[in-house]
Amino acid sequence: MLLVGLVVLFGGLYTAGYAFTGDKVPRGTTVEGVDIGGLRPAAARAELEEELGARAEQPVVLVADGTRAAVTASEAGLAVDYEESVDQAGGRRSLHPGRMWDFFSGGDDLEAVVTVEEDALAAALAPFAKKVEQPPVEGAITFAKGRARPRSPQVGHELDQEAAAAAVVDTFLADGERTVRLEVRETQPEVTEKDVTAAMREFARPAMSGPVRLDLGGETVVVRPKAYSKALSMEQEDGELVPRVHKKKLMAAIRPAMRSVALRPEPAVVRLVNGKPKVIAGKNGVTFDPEKVVEAFPSLVTARGDERRLEVETVVDRPDFTTKDARGLGIKEVVSSFTTEFPHSDYRNINLGRAAELVNGTVLKPGETFSMNDTVGERTAENGFTKGFIISNGVYKEDFGGGVSQVATTLFNGAFFAGLEDVEHKPHSFYIDRYPIGREATVVWGAVDLRFKNNTPHGILIQSWIEPSTTSSTGSMNVRFWSTETWDITTGVSDRYNLTEEETRYIDSPECVPNNGYGGFDIDVYRYFRRPGSDALVRKETMTTTYTPSDTVVCGKDPNA
């Protein structure tokens, strides 16, 4: 009965204690100094939000090495978990006797539960760290203009960002002083002053002390420090400065000194010298392994006296087209020539002169085909051409390269009388009386070309030039084809047939160019092939040209429209 009575007594007391304490926070409990003891969870959370909310909004001031920065909770991704803070403080129901005992015996002084967004905190601290931190400056040596210059190392500074982040978290709810002073530690460079001094003594100064000599293909090439210094550098490797040689820069430094040594073979060529063709002998080239030169260079530049010389293993590289090949082309005499005249205009002097300059000196080996568009290139201001009159859609208009078709016509006739194969040519749309009838050509960049093939057993050298026009005289476009004579070419022409009448066109445009028109017609041109010194006809070619009428152009509106 006594035992039963005690159980009933203690059961009653336990029930009464549970009913009294309920889910209240233990008496005397504080969170970050805020008293929430005896309060139910909702009231405790409200009390914490009211007291701690204002503190959380105040920035934490960081100070390091004289640099200050303010960081707010929102920037740093910091927040108070009020519900968890109250729960951990004991603001919850529990049947555990210890929990009831805590309520009556008093709670603890606790810290609030804080949530942290690590990425946001790191991002908020990054600008401050960037201002404070200074990476160490490594000792180095630079080479330029034949001199080596040392650079002393410098100590760097580093912020302990983990400690800074912890300090912000610990301080952002502080009641009172909210300034955190952080230490900045020194960071030492890997390359020391001693390393720089050693590198200057052992490599840099000897390297710049004088020229080096490279023996290439029987020739000695002298390369001075001012030329090769830009190819040298010293790079950090395991805390030491190690020499490096940059291959491209070294080859660029060597090349100007190798004027007497052809790195690449130069083929023989035939050029006009003093108005006559001359064979310019080809040159053998020498090849060598640049990697071997680069590998030997650090030891070469630090050697002394006569040891600053490197024997470079070379291989003779002969040109594909030799002096013998060039002489075998048989380019020795004029086999055809032709001249056309043009009226004075500045644009013709410019455009015809530039095109003739680009064509002059062209050599066609047997079997090769000449292309005027490929040789002259696009007619642009950058290529040396100006605007002039061209024929477009049957009428005159202005565009770059106007007049260049006269060069095409003159070249076509030179090829015609040299007996070369006509691969592609297009006459002007209507007849222009300063050109030989039926034997003329026009060109348009990207659309119409003049092409002829050297189908002779000899080479062809084309000479072209102009005699500029003046205000009182006409100009002339001239070509000569140099080779060994293969054919004796004569020509003939038929009567005009299939005559057509011109029309009158009215063009109401500022770009209109008036024109007095004339009719069109067809005509046949004959080319007769004979061997030099023989009257026997080998073959005959017929070429038909159709000229459309040149319409009369009146600038203005059509009165009959």
C-alpha positions in Angstrom: 0.0 0.0 0.0 2.9 2.4 0.8 4.5 1.6 -2.6 1.3 2.2 -4.4 0.8 5.4 -2.5 4.3 6.7 -3.5 3.7 5.8 -7.1 0.4 7.7 -7.1 2.0 10.6 -5.3 4.9 10.9 -7.7 2.7 10.3 -10.7 0.5 13.2 -9.6 3.5 15.4 -9.2 4.9 14.4 -12.6 1.6 15.1 -14.3 1.3 18.4 -12.6 4.9 19.3 -13.6 4.2 18.4 -17.2 1.0 20.4 -17.2 2.7 23.4 -15.7 5.8 23.5 -17.8 4.1 22.6 -21.1 6.2 23.9 -24.0 7.7 26.9 -22.2 11.3 27.8 -22.5 13.2 27.0 -19.3 13.4 29.9 -16.8 16.5 32.2 -17.1 17.3 31.1 -20.7 18.9 33.8 -22.9 19.7 33.7 -26.6 22.4 36.2 -27.6 21.6 38.0 -24.4 17.9 38.2 -25.0 15.8 36.7 -22.1 13.2 34.3 -23.4 12.8 32.2 -20.2 9.3 31.1 -19.3 7.9 32.1 -22.7 6.0 29.8 -25.0 7.7 29.2 -28.4 5.7 31.7 -30.4 6.3 34.5 -27.9 10.0 33.5 -27.6 10.4 33.7 -31.4 8.7 37.1 -31.5 11.0 38.4 -28.7 14.1 37.2 -30.5 13.0 38.7 -33.8 12.3 42.1 -32.2 15.6 42.2 -30.3 18.0 40.5 -32.8 16.4 41.8 -36.0 17.8 45.3 -35.5 21.3 43.9 -34.7 21.3 41.7 -37.8 20.7 44.6 -40.1 23.8 46.5 -38.9 26.9 45.9 -41.0 30.1 44.3 -39.7 33.1 46.4 -40.3 36.3 44.5 -41.3 39.7 46.2 -40.8 43.0 44.7 -42.2 46.3 46.4 -43.0 44.6 49.9 -43.0 41.8 48.8 -45.3 38.2 49.0 -44.1 35.0 47.4 -45.5 31.4 47.0 -44.3 29.6 43.7 -44.9 25.9 43.4 -44.3 24.0 40.2 -43.4 22.0 40.2 -46.7 25.2 40.6 -48.8 26.9 37.8 -46.8 23.9 35.4 -46.9 23.5 35.3 -43.1 20.2 34.9 -41.3 18.9 33.8 -37.9 16.8 30.6 -37.7 14.5 31.8 -34.9 12.4 28.7 -34.8 15.4 26.4 -34.4 17.0 28.8 -31.9 13.9 28.6 -29.6 13.6 24.8 -30.1 17.3 24.3 -29.0 16.6 26.6 -26.1 14.0 24.1 -24.8 10.9 25.7 -26.1 9.0 22.5 -26.8 6.9 19.8 -25.1 8.7 16.8 -23.6 7.9 14.0 -21.2 11.5 13.7 -20.2 12.0 14.4 -16.5 15.2 16.2 -17.2 13.4 18.7 -19.4 11.1 19.5 -16.4 14.0 19.8 -14.1 15.7 22.3 -16.5 12.6 24.4 -16.5 12.5 24.8 -12.7 16.3 24.9 -12.2 17.0 27.5 -14.9 18.1 27.6 -18.5 21.5 28.5 -20.2 22.9 31.5 -22.0 22.8 30.3 -25.6 23.9 31.5 -29.1 21.3 31.9 -31.9 21.2 29.3 -34.7 22.6 31.1 -37.8 22.2 29.9 -41.4 25.1 30.8 -43.8 25.1 30.8 -47.6 28.8 29.9 -48.2 28.9 31.2 -51.7 27.3 34.5 -50.9 29.7 35.0 -47.9 32.7 34.3 -50.0 31.5 36.7 -52.7 30.9 39.4 -50.1 34.5 39.1 -48.8 36.2 38.9 -52.2 36.3 42.7 -52.9 37.8 43.3 -49.4 40.4 40.5 -49.9 41.3 41.9 -53.3 42.1 45.3 -51.8 44.1 43.8 -48.9 46.0 41.0 -50.7 49.1 41.5 -52.8 50.7 38.5 -54.4 54.4 38.3 -54.1 56.5 39.6 -57.0 58.9 36.9 -58.1 62.5 37.7 -58.8 63.0 37.8 -62.6 65.4 38.8 -65.4 64.2 40.4 -68.7 66.1 40.6 -71.9 65.7 43.4 -74.4 67.9 45.4 -76.8 71.0 43.4 -76.0 70.8 43.9 -72.3 69.7 41.8 -69.3 67.8 43.6 -66.4 67.2 42.0 -63.0 64.0 42.4 -61.1 64.1 42.1 -57.3 61.5 39.9 -55.5 58.9 41.5 -53.3 57.0 40.0 -50.3 53.3 39.6 -50.8 50.3 39.8 -48.4 47.6 37.3 -47.9 44.3 37.5 -45.9 43.0 34.4 -44.1 39.6 34.4 -45.7 38.3 31.5 -43.6 39.1 33.4 -40.5 37.5 36.5 -42.0 34.3 34.5 -42.8 34.1 33.1 -39.3 34.6 36.5 -37.8 31.7 37.9 -39.8 29.4 35.1 -38.7 30.5 35.5 -35.0 30.0 39.3 -35.0 26.9 40.0 -37.1 24.6 39.6 -34.0 27.0 41.3 -31.6 25.4 43.8 -29.3 27.9 46.7 -29.3 31.3 46.8 -31.0 30.9 45.3 -34.5 34.4 46.0 -35.9 36.6 43.0 -36.6 40.4 43.4 -37.0 42.0 40.7 -39.1 45.6 39.8 -39.5 47.4 39.9 -42.8 50.2 37.4 -43.2 53.2 37.8 -45.5 53.8 35.4 -48.4 57.3 34.9 -49.6 58.3 34.7 -53.3 59.8 31.4 -54.5 62.6 33.2 -56.4 64.8 35.1 -54.0 67.2 37.9 -54.4 70.0 35.3 -54.2 68.4 33.3 -57.0 68.3 36.5 -59.2 72.0 37.3 -58.5 73.0 33.8 -59.3 71.1 33.8 -62.6 72.6 37.1 -63.6 76.1 35.9 -62.9 75.8 32.4 -64.4 73.6 33.1 -67.5 72.3 36.6 -68.2 75.5 38.6 -68.2 77.5 36.0 -70.2 74.6 35.7 -72.7 74.7 39.4 -73.4 78.6 39.7 -73.4 79.1 39.4 -77.2 77.9 38.0 -80.5 77.7 34.4 -81.4 78.6 32.7 -84.7 76.7 30.1 -86.6 78.4 28.1 -89.4 75.8 27.3 -92.0 76.4 25.8 -95.4 80.0 27.0 -95.5 79.0 30.6 -94.5 79.5 32.2 -91.1 76.5 34.1 -89.7 77.2 36.6 -86.9 74.2 37.2 -84.6 74.6 40.0 -82.0 72.9 40.2 -78.5 70.7 43.1 -79.7 69.2 40.7 -82.2 68.8 37.5 -80.2 68.1 39.0 -76.7 64.3 39.0 -77.5 64.5 35.3 -78.0 65.8 34.7 -74.4 63.9 34.5 -71.1 64.3 33.0 -67.7 61.4 31.1 -66.2 60.7 29.9 -62.7 61.1 26.2 -62.2 61.2 24.7 -58.6 62.2 28.1 -57.2 65.0 28.7 -59.7 65.4 30.8 -62.8 66.0 28.5 -65.8 67.0 29.8 -69.3 64.5 29.4 -72.1 65.0 30.0 -75.8 61.9 30.9 -78.0 62.3 29.1 -81.3 60.3 31.5 -83.5 61.9 34.6 -82.1 65.4 33.1 -82.4 64.7 32.2 -86.1 63.5 35.7 -86.7 66.6 37.1 -85.1 68.9 34.9 -87.2 67.2 35.5 -90.5 68.4 39.1 -91.2 72.0 38.0 -90.6 71.6 35.2 -93.1 71.5 37.4 -96.2 74.4 35.5 -97.7 72.7 32.1 -96.9 69.5 31.2 -98.7 67.3 29.4 -96.2 65.0 28.4 -99.0 66.0 27.6 -102.6 65.4 30.4 -105.1 64.3 29.1 -108.5 65.9 30.6 -111.6 63.8 33.2 -113.4 63.8 35.1 -116.7 63.5 38.9 -116.3 63.7 41.9 -118.5 67.0 43.7 -117.9 67.7 46.9 -119.8 64.8 46.0 -122.2 66.0 42.4 -122.9 65.3 39.0 -121.3 68.0 37.7 -119.0 68.2 34.5 -117.0 68.7 35.2 -113.3 70.4 32.2 -111.9 68.7 30.2 -109.1 70.2 29.7 -105.7 70.6 26.6 -103.6 69.1 26.8 -100.2 70.2 25.2 -96.9 67.9 23.5 -94.5 68.7 22.8 -90.8 66.9 21.6 -87.7 65.9 24.7 -85.7 65.3 22.5 -82.6 69.0 21.6 -82.5 70.0 25.3 -82.6 67.5 26.1 -79.9 68.8 23.2 -77.8 72.5 24.3 -78.1 71.8 28.1 -77.8 71.9 28.4 -73.9 75.4 26.8 -73.8 76.5 28.8 -76.9 75.7 32.2 -75.4 77.3 31.5 -72.1 80.6 30.2 -73.7 83.7 32.4 -73.9 85.9 33.5 -76.8 86.1 31.2 -79.8 83.8 28.7 -78.1 80.9 31.1 -78.9 80.6 29.4 -82.3 78.2 26.7 -83.4 78.6 24.3 -86.4 75.1 23.8 -87.7 74.4 20.7 -89.6 72.8 21.6 -92.9 71.4 19.9 -96.0 71.6 21.6 -99.5 68.1 22.2 -100.9 68.2 22.7 -104.7 65.5 24.7 -106.5 62.8 22.9 -108.5 63.5 25.2 -111.5 67.2 25.5 -112.2 69.3 27.9 -114.2 69.5 25.3 -116.9 65.7 25.0 -117.0 65.4 28.8 -117.4 67.8 28.8 -120.3 66.0 25.9 -121.9 62.8 28.1 -122.1 64.4 29.7 -125.2 63.1 33.2 -124.3 65.4 35.3 -126.5 63.5 37.2 -129.2 60.3 39.1 -129.8 57.8 36.8 -131.5 54.9 39.3 -131.5 54.1 42.8 -130.5 51.0 44.9 -130.6 50.0 48.5 -129.8 46.6 50.2 -129.3 46.0 53.9 -128.8 43.7 55.7 -126.4 42.4 59.2 -126.1 43.5 61.3 -123.2 42.0 61.0 -119.8 43.6 60.7 -116.4 41.8 57.6 -115.4 43.1 55.7 -118.5 46.6 56.7 -117.7 46.2 55.4 -114.2 44.2 52.2 -114.8 46.0 51.1 -118.0 49.4 51.9 -116.4 48.6 49.9 -113.3 47.4 46.9 -115.2 50.4 47.0 -117.5 52.7 47.2 -114.5 51.1 44.0 -113.0 51.3 42.1 -116.2 54.8 43.1 -117.1 57.4 40.4 -116.6 54.9 37.5 -116.6 56.5 34.2 -117.7 54.5 31.3 -119.1 56.2 28.0 -119.2 55.1 25.5 -121.9 51.6 24.3 -121.1 50.8 27.2 -118.7 47.7 29.4 -119.1 47.6 33.2 -118.5 44.7 34.7 -116.7 44.3 38.4 -116.7 42.0 38.5 -113.7 44.4 36.3 -111.7 47.4 38.4 -112.7 45.9 41.9 -112.4 43.6 41.2 -109.4 40.5 43.0 -108.5 40.3 46.6 -109.7 40.1 48.5 -106.4 41.5 51.7 -105.0 43.7 49.5 -102.7 45.1 47.8 -105.8 46.0 51.1 -107.4 43.0 51.6 -109.7 40.6 54.5 -110.0 37.1 55.0 -111.4 36.5 55.4 -115.1 34.0 54.6 -117.8 33.0 50.9 -118.5 30.3 49.4 -120.6 27.5 47.9 -118.5 24.2 46.5 -119.9 24.9 48.2 -123.3 25.6 51.7 -121.9 28.5 53.6 -120.4 28.8 54.0 -116.6 31.5 54.8 -114.1 33.3 52.1 -112.0 36.8 51.2 -110.8 39.1 49.9 -113.5 37.5 51.7 -116.4 39.7 51.3 -119.5 41.4 48.1 -118.4 39.8 46.3 -121.2 42.2 48.1 -123.5 45.0 46.1 -121.8 43.0 42.9 -122.4 42.6 43.8 -126.1 46.3 44.5 -126.6 47.3 41.3 -124.8 44.8 39.3 -126.8 46.4 40.5 -130.0 49.9 39.8 -128.7 48.9 36.2 -128.0 47.0 36.0 -131.3 50.1 36.9 -133.4 52.3 34.7 -131.2 50.2 31.8 -132.2 49.0 30.9 -128.6 45.8 29.0 -127.9 42.7 31.2 -127.2 41.2 29.7 -124.0 38.7 32.4 -123.1 38.0 35.9 -124.5 34.9 38.0 -124.8 34.6 40.9 -127.2 33.0 44.2 -126.2 29.2 44.2 -126.6 29.5 46.8 -129.4 32.3 47.9 -131.7 34.9 50.4 -130.6 36.7 51.8 -133.6 40.1 52.3 -131.9 40.4 48.5 -131.5 41.1 46.0 -134.4 37.8 44.9 -135.7 36.8 41.4 -134.4 40.1 41.0 -132.5 39.4 42.6 -129.1 38.5 41.5 -125.5 36.9 42.9 -122.4 37.3 41.7 -118.8 35.1 41.9 -115.7 36.4 40.9 -112.3 34.8 37.7 -111.1 32.8 37.2 -114.3 34.7 37.7 -117.6 38.3 36.8 -118.0 41.0 36.8 -120.8 42.9 33.5 -120.8 45.3 32.1 -123.3 47.6 29.0 -123.2 51.2 28.7 -124.1 50.9 25.7 -126.4 54.4 26.2 -127.8 57.5 24.2 -126.8 59.2 27.4 -125.6 58.6 29.8 -122.7 56.8 33.1 -123.1 57.8 36.4 -121.4 55.3 39.2 -121.6 56.5 42.8 -121.6 53.8 45.5 -121.2 53.9 49.2 -120.8 52.0 52.4 -121.7 53.0 55.7 -123.2 50.7 58.1 -121.2 48.4 60.4 -123.0 48.5 64.2 -122.6 46.0 66.9 -123.3 47.6 67.3 -126.7 48.4 63.7 -127.6 46.9 60.2 -127.5 48.4 57.5 -125.3 49.4 54.0 -126.3 49.2 50.5 -124.7 52.0 48.3 -125.8 52.9 44.6 -125.4 55.8 42.4 -126.6 55.9 38.6 -126.4 59.4 37.2 -126.1 60.2 33.6 -126.9 61.6 31.5 -129.8 59.5 31.9 -132.9 57.3 29.0 -133.6 54.7 30.4 -136.0 54.5 33.1 -138.7 51.0 34.4 -138.1 48.9 36.4 -140.7 45.3 37.4 -140.5 42.3 38.3 -142.6 38.8 39.6 -142.1 35.4 39.1 -143.8 32.9 41.7 -144.8 30.3 42.8 -142.1 27.1 40.9 -142.2 23.8 40.5 -140.2 23.6 44.3 -139.8 21.3 45.6 -137.0 20.0 49.0 -136.2 20.5 51.0 -133.0 17.7 52.3 -130.8 17.2 55.4 -128.8 17.1 55.0 -125.0 16.0 57.7 -122.5 17.7 57.4 -119.0 16.4 59.7 -116.3 19.3 59.3 -113.8 22.1 61.4 -112.5 24.5 58.6 -113.6 23.4 58.8 -117.2 26.1 59.2 -119.9 24.8 60.4 -123.3 25.9 58.5 -126.4 25.5 58.8 -130.2 24.7 55.3 -131.3 25.5 53.2 -134.3 24.4 49.8 -135.6 25.7 46.3 -134.9 27.0 43.5 -137.2 28.7 40.1 -137.4 32.3 39.7 -138.7 34.7 36.8 -139.2 38.4 37.0 -138.4 40.9 34.5 -139.8 44.2 33.4 -138.4 46.7 31.7 -140.7 49.5 29.5 -139.3 52.8 29.0 -141.2 56.2 27.9 -140.1 58.8 30.7 -140.0 60.4 31.1 -143.5 57.8 28.9 -145.2 54.9 29.9 -147.4 53.0 26.6 -146.8 49.8 27.0 -144.8 49.7 24.7 -141.8 46.2 25.5 -140.6 43.6 28.2 -140.6 41.3 29.3 -137.7 38.1 31.3 -138.0 36.8 33.4 -135.2 33.3 35.0 -135.4 32.4 38.2 -133.5 28.9 39.6 -133.0 28.6 43.3 -132.2 25.2 44.5 -130.8 24.1 48.0 -131.7 25.4 50.9 -129.6 22.2 52.6 -128.7 21.8 56.3 -128.7 21.4 57.4 -125.1 19.5 60.6 -124.2 19.7 61.7 -120.6 16.2 62.7 -119.4 12.6 61.6 -119.5 11.2 60.1 -122.6 9.0 62.8 -124.2 6.7 60.1 -125.7 6.1 58.4 -122.3 
